[in-house]
Amino acid sequence: MSDTARPAQTPRRRSLIESLEIDTRLLGMIAAFALICIAFDLMTGGRFLSPRNIFNLSIQTVSVAIMATGMVFVIVTRHIDLSVGALLATCSAVMAMMQQAWLPNLMGLELGHWAIAPLAILAGLVAGTAIGAAQGWLVGYLTIPAFIVTLGGLLVWRNVAWYLTGGQTIGPLDENFQLFGGINGTLGTSWSWILGAIAAAAAVWIVFSARRAKISHEFPVKPLWAEGALAAVFVVLILGFVGILNAYQVPIGRLRRIFEARGETVPEGFSMGYGLPISVLLLILVAIAMTVIARKTRLGRYIFATGGNPDSAELSGINTRFLTVKVFAIMGFLCALSAVVASARLTNHANDIGTLDELRVIAAAVIGGTALSGGLGTIYGAVLGALIMQSLQSGMAMIGVDAPFQNIVVGAVLVEAVLLDIAYRVPAVRPKALLFHLIVLPILILMFFGALYFAVSAVAAVVLGVFFKRKGVL
């Protein structure tokens, strides 16, 4: 009996998202961020997406976002750091005292001297790295749980900062130091466009160089049109962001003060844009550096391997104890860097600087997709998580929402982010999560917030239902 020839199966047509090979979780975060921005822009009459607010939103996000990139490594290795806000305060106190007391008394350097800012920043970075490494040593070599070590650090370093300054606000800080604070340090429109063009060209080069590398190793690649579309999106985003920041004009009062300091008067009709803040540029550089460490270095591979399976990592020869010291030292360094940005933006050191930042940083990392079970997380996700958190708080403040209610919303968003992350990774949880969104959540929202928000939750439930149906859960 001869075999009957079977008709060749037609290959399934790939969807647009599959062709672009976009992470669906990242796409979900971007969609959530876009919805938040659009909603607040409508509620504020267009003020939320104005160049001025986007400028302020970007510089307000920097401090938490920088620490969130380090928190990714900490959580990926199955630890936690509750001391980041207090450590920021200690580093800020060290740098403030270096500028106002120690350097003037010991070396005779007064504010305005070119060496004040570099020496103060160096002292803060050394202090932060050393404290982080010490906490990592307690966790890695003495096997004290990171929760306990950093909880103790939260209490210790907050009060060390208080004693260093005698409980006083220290300021004003050096003008060169204040350049890292955002509004006091920008590149201007011309340099911002130049840097934006370089960044756009670099993004296009990275996309196509990665494609060439895959082809040379005979790996599957996306269609050429998909690569071109991604490169075009990167270019539009980069140049669009620069254009928005350049559109924020320096107020006329500030212009007058700038020209008066030079003994000049403002020409008739003269205007000047702020451009890209130095603090935002610092965040971009940190995010790129941390991404390279995570993806391209042995340290990054060890971090994710240890988080995925600590026992197997140790058996394979990874020194997990010393790795823990490195991870917490990186976290301490980034806390000190955030202290530079935070204190420079305030133009002084205050006793409450960094208060509750530990919760904001952890929330940003988790909302950005970092799994609390370890082994999974991205740097760009943490930065986006920090931006979502700051957008929520800024938007609610602009529409007059009370501070306690803002914290309620942020806490609810954090729990929701963890629930969706678990539902994404564990198929057995998805029906329960869908049931929660269809029944429990609308009832709670109706009880607390009224019929309007009930309608919003119903729409979210329908979207989740379609998503889970496509995944084959329903």
Disulfide bonds with the S-S distance in Angstrom:
none
